[in-house]
């Protein structure tokens, strides 16, 4: 197993699921509000409920569970091989707000906007 502790697994799979707009980690709104995003702690979602709304989306396609991202071809193909084990979406269709994109740049963290279809 990899050295990173895994992200929280969603506590339910209903309409309250959201995906991080940067890393595509999937958790419930309450989980993001309580503990933020394990891959993107610099968003500080647990300190600011508005950040959860800004940095996550309920609109995403497909779900994949990844136990060992460094060894998973699917994780590498989805470009999540460097993230913590957890549940991810295959695709989000919205971009991060510009203010959050600037934060990624300030923290020298890669952000890949969604591809336009």
N, C-alpha and C positions, 0 to 999 in steps of 0.2 A: 504494500500500500504506500501511497505517497505520504509526504511528511505533513501536508496541510490538513488541518482538521476539516471535516466536511461542513458544508453549509446546512442550515436547518432544512428539513424536508417539509414541504407544504403540509399543513395540518388538515386541509380539506381541498377538494378539487372542484370547487364551485365557482360562482361568478366573482368571488373576492380574490381570485388569483391575479397576481400582477407580475410583470417581468421587468427587470432592471434594463433601462434603455442603453446602458453601456455594455454590461457583460452578459445580459439575457438570463440571469439567474431568476428562477421562478419561486415565489413564496406568496403567502397571503399578505394583504395590506397590513394586517395587525403584526405579522412577523417582521415586515420591513420597518414598521413604526417602532416596534420594541427593540429590535437588534440591528437594524440597518442592513446593508448588503456586505456579505463577507468578502467579496472581491473589490468592492468600492467603498472602503470605510471613510475615505475623504469626502464623500457626499454627506456624511453625518445625518443620515435620514432619521436615526433614533433621537436626534436632538430637535428636529423640526418636521412636524407633520406635513407641512407644505412641500418639503423636499421629497417626501414619498410620492406625492402627486406629480411633482416636476420630473422626477428621475425614474419613474416606473410607469408602465402602461398595462391596462387590462386587455389591450388588443395585440394578440400574438398568435402565431400558428405553430402547432405541434409542440410536443414535449419529449425530451430525452433525459434519462437519468444516467449520470456518469459517476462511476465509482472510482476509477483511476484515470483521470484526464490525461496524464502524461503518456499512458500506454494505449489509449483508445484511438483508433483511426478515425472514428466518428467525431470525437472531440477535436482532433487535429483538423479534420475537414471543416468543422464548424468554427474553427479558430477559438476554441475554449480550452485548449490543451494546457494552458498555464493557469487556469482558474481552479478554485477548490472543488472537490467532489460535491455533487448536488444535482438538482433538477433544473434543467435549462429549456428554453424555448428554441425552436429551430430558426425562427425569424420574428423580428419586430418590424413594424412598418413606419414607426414615428422616429424622428431624430430627437436627441437630447436638446433641451433649450440652450440657446447660445451661451448663457451665463454658466451653465454646467459644462459645456464644451470648453469654455475658457478655463474653468477650474481644472479639468483634465490636463489641459495644456500646461497650466501652472505647476501641476504635480508631476509633469513628464510621464503621463499615463496615456497609452494609446486609446483613441476613440475612433471607431469605424462607423460612420453613419450608414443607415440601411441603404441598400441598393434600390434605386428607383426602378419600378417595374414598367 
